[in-house]
């Protein structure tokens, strides 16, 4: 680490007292943490982390992270992964996640400075889920799993330390949510009756893939009694098309995390994933008279199907059915989760995880 506020992550080293408390205080005072204690990124620990991608040059430039445009070399990413408490085998996932947020579709510069209360959600697919013990079941958005917790945290620390997104200085997220610490889940592919997200996006089933979306915190949608697809979708549509939700005014690619029971009921009721998306595209709407003149600016790609001369013309939360991201995750029970996004300014991105030769 280098004691330089303009370039907080560097290959240069600093010497601190042999005191964990002193190290924590120094990093916190410099704004290099998320407020939680970190693992000191000693040279030995960073070198051990880099073994997680030993086939890559440690000084390879992966990205320049906005808005500070800090140079995210593999070594600097490894520093943040150490600080987050990650294992070396998690490093390829962290790198892929960072690459997702650098995709122009994601619009990281805006996301790092916005007032909107959203955070990068990492969704992991493929064999690596079980290899790394990524949680996709009970408490999939919660605590208790090292892979989920430290992979998500490492990405956040990269955004802060390399992109300069310090809260209240550059990051003006008005309220934020706990996903700003870490926000990572796997998809339960075994319980998914349809093709998983990465296959839907053109990857092979045997590939390990990261998708990153920028979402608000999960909102529970409870339906413990009705098991028919129409009844479940009615609950979803009403929950998702609420006034004040950015997706109603600016659409984008929101996320529906189906509970395993809801997914099973929908599948047994004869619906494909595409059918589900189509139904929600048609039913998760509000009339133009309620959308006009409230919420936020419309667009950037506002649905052409909305007749602004007709107050009863219905406004959807997505521009097309395929804009809805559907995954299966969570434990047993009659609940699914709805994760709105900041709107069409930020879309999701997917990357295959580089697992070496």
URMOPE-V306603 format. One line per field, one symbol per residue. phi: phi as a letter, one per 20 degrees, with the letter a starting at -180 (. if undefined). A space follows every 10 residues. Layout:
# URMOPE-V306603
phi->???
This chain:
# URMOPE-V306603
phi->.debffbfdb ffdcdcgfbf fffffffffe mecenegdeg efgfffffff ffcfedfgef eeadefeflf eeffffffgf ffgfnfegfe ggfffffffg fefgffmfgf ffcfefecbf eeddcngfgf felffcdgmf ddeocfggfe ffffffffff fdemefgmdd edgfcmbgff fabbbedeff eefdffgffg enefgeedcd ccddcfffdf debededegf fffgfgfffe defofgffdc locfddefff fffffffffn eeffffffff gedebcfgfe efmbnbgeof cfgffeefed fefedeecfb gffeedcdao efpeccddcf dfoffcdebc bfefdnf
